[in-house]
Amino acid sequence: MDMQAILQQAQQMQQQLMAAQQELDEAKVEGTSGGGLVTVTVSGRGQVEDIRIDPKAVDPDDASETAQTIADLVLAAIRDAERVVEELQQQKMGPLAEGMGDGGMPGLPGF
């Protein structure tokens, strides 16, 4: 077993992991609901950063019903954004996890 090659491979994987994490930190994704009445912006790490509600979502004649509808739309938009974030995370981090095999380092059983 060539320890130098294993260490190089580990260092390379660490650099790839750091690059993928940086890309996720900088990524912004959107989730929508109600045909665009509510839009949620989420970071690549899954933190909600912005919520936009189109004024058309508000019915001034029925404030109670409007409040519940908007709450439902916000929740649906967040779930949509979470789905997109999950796909992005899988795209960025998935190949790295696959390179680790069964959770270990290539060439080192149990690591």
Secondary structure, 3 states (H helix, E strand, C coil): CCHHHHHHHHHHHHHHHHHHHHHHHHCEEEEEEHHHCEEEEEECCCCEEEEEECHHHCCCCCHHHHHHHHHHHHHHHHHHHHHHHHHHHHHHHHHHHHHCCCCCECCECCC
